[in-house]
Amino acid sequence: MLKFATVAVVVRNEKRAMKWWKEKLGFRVVTSFPHWITVAPRGANVHLHLCPDSRPEKGNTGFMFSTADAVKEEARLRKKGVKITHPVKKEDWGTIFWFADPDGNEFQVLEY
C-alpha cells in the first residue's frame, strides 16, 4: 500500500527554511542531510522536503510516497497498467522507483 511520505517545497535556503519551520511553527526536523532536509509537525506522517532554490525536474510533482516493499509495489502498479518511468533502483540512501499518471506527472515511491 502506498502512503504519502514527502511533499517538496522550493526554498531559497534550506537551512534558513528549516530554522523558520522549527522556530516559528514548532515543526520538528526529521532529516537533515545535504539536499535532503525534511520537517514535519509532531505526529505527522507526511514531511515537507525543503528543496533548495530549484524547481523539480520536468514532470516531477515533488510528491513522494512510501512503501514497505518497492519491488512488490512496482509489480502491483505495473499489473494495473501504471506507467513506471524509472524502475526500482537501489541507491546508497534507499530503494526508489517512479511512476506517472496519464498526464505525465511523475511521483516517487521510496521503500521505508
Backbone torsions as a table, in degrees:
resi	resn	phi	psi	omega
1	MET	NA	137.8	177.7
2	LEU	-85.2	142.1	174.1
3	LYS	-131.7	144.6	174.7
4	PHE	-63.6	138.4	178.8
5	ALA	-117.1	-55.9	-179.1
6	THR	-139.1	156.3	171.6
7	VAL	-128.7	128.7	-177.7
8	ALA	-79.2	139.1	174.2
9	VAL	-128.2	120.4	-179.3
10	VAL	-77.0	127.4	-179.3
11	VAL	-130.4	156.8	178.4
12	ARG	-73.2	-36.4	-177.7
13	ASN	-144.7	112.6	-173.2
14	GLU	-64.2	-35.0	179.9
15	LYS	-71.2	-40.5	176.0
16	ARG	-64.8	-41.6	179.5
17	ALA	-64.2	-41.6	178.6
18	MET	-59.2	-44.4	179.6
19	LYS	-62.0	-43.1	-179.9
20	TRP	-61.6	-50.3	-178.9
21	TRP	-60.9	-36.7	-179.1
22	LYS	-72.9	-51.1	-174.1
23	GLU	-77.1	-40.2	-175.2
24	LYS	-84.6	-37.7	-176.0
25	LEU	-109.2	-7.6	178.4
26	GLY	77.1	17.4	178.0
27	PHE	-69.6	155.8	174.6
28	ARG	-97.5	150.4	174.8
29	VAL	-84.3	118.5	-177.4
30	VAL	-88.5	-48.4	176.3
31	THR	-135.2	148.1	179.3
32	SER	-145.0	85.0	177.1
33	PHE	-124.7	160.7	174.5
34	PRO	-56.4	126.9	179.3
35	HIS	64.8	16.4	175.2
36	TRP	-150.2	76.2	176.0
37	ILE	-110.3	126.1	176.5
38	THR	-125.4	145.9	178.0
39	VAL	-133.0	157.3	179.5
40	ALA	-162.4	152.4	172.4
41	PRO	-68.6	153.3	178.6
42	ARG	-56.6	135.5	178.7
43	GLY	85.7	-7.8	-178.3
44	ALA	-79.4	144.9	175.8
45	ASN	-94.8	-19.6	-180.0
46	VAL	-103.1	132.1	-177.7
47	HIS	-110.8	151.0	171.7
48	LEU	-89.1	124.8	175.8
49	HIS	-93.5	112.7	-177.3
50	LEU	-83.5	102.4	-175.3
51	CYS	-93.6	120.8	-175.5
52	PRO	-71.2	115.3	167.7
53	ASP	34.8	47.3	175.2
54	SER	-151.9	150.3	176.2
55	ARG	-85.7	148.4	174.1
56	PRO	-59.6	157.5	178.3
57	GLU	-57.2	156.5	179.8
58	LYS	-51.8	127.8	179.1
59	GLY	90.0	-23.6	-178.0
60	ASN	-73.1	119.8	-178.5
61	THR	-78.5	-18.9	-175.4
62	GLY	87.1	1.5	177.6
63	PHE	-94.4	135.0	176.4
64	MET	-125.0	134.3	174.0
65	PHE	-102.5	163.1	173.5
66	SER	-122.9	157.8	177.5
67	THR	-151.9	156.0	178.9
68	ALA	-77.7	-25.1	-176.4
69	ASP	-143.4	100.2	-176.5
70	ALA	-63.6	-40.7	-178.8
71	VAL	-63.4	-46.0	-179.8
72	LYS	-65.7	-41.3	-178.8
73	GLU	-66.8	-41.6	177.5
74	GLU	-60.5	-44.8	179.7
75	ALA	-61.6	-41.2	179.2
76	ARG	-62.1	-44.2	-179.6
77	LEU	-68.1	-42.1	177.0
78	ARG	-57.5	-43.8	-179.3
79	LYS	-60.4	-30.4	178.9
80	LYS	-86.2	1.1	178.0
81	GLY	88.0	14.2	178.3
82	VAL	-76.0	134.6	179.5
83	LYS	-76.0	119.0	176.0
84	ILE	-92.5	117.8	-176.0
85	THR	-91.7	-27.1	174.6
86	HIS	-139.4	110.9	-178.0
87	PRO	-65.6	169.5	-179.2
88	VAL	-51.6	130.4	178.7
89	LYS	-138.0	129.9	177.8
90	LYS	-90.8	121.6	177.5
91	GLU	-109.4	171.7	176.6
92	ASP	-60.1	-33.5	-174.1
93	TRP	-95.5	-5.1	179.0
94	GLY	155.8	-179.8	-179.3
95	THR	-111.7	132.0	-171.0
96	ILE	-144.1	152.7	166.2
97	PHE	-146.5	165.2	-178.5
98	TRP	-125.0	146.2	172.7
99	PHE	-133.7	164.0	-178.6
100	ALA	-126.2	149.1	173.0
101	ASP	-86.0	176.5	-177.6
102	PRO	-61.8	-18.9	178.9
103	ASP	-92.3	3.0	178.5
104	GLY	88.8	4.3	175.7
105	ASN	-72.8	128.8	-177.0
106	GLU	-102.0	145.1	179.5
107	PHE	-129.8	143.0	179.1
108	GLN	-99.6	148.7	175.4
109	VAL	-128.3	119.2	-178.9
110	LEU	-109.9	134.4	176.9
111	GLU	-77.2	121.7	178.3
112	TYR	-105.7	NA	NA
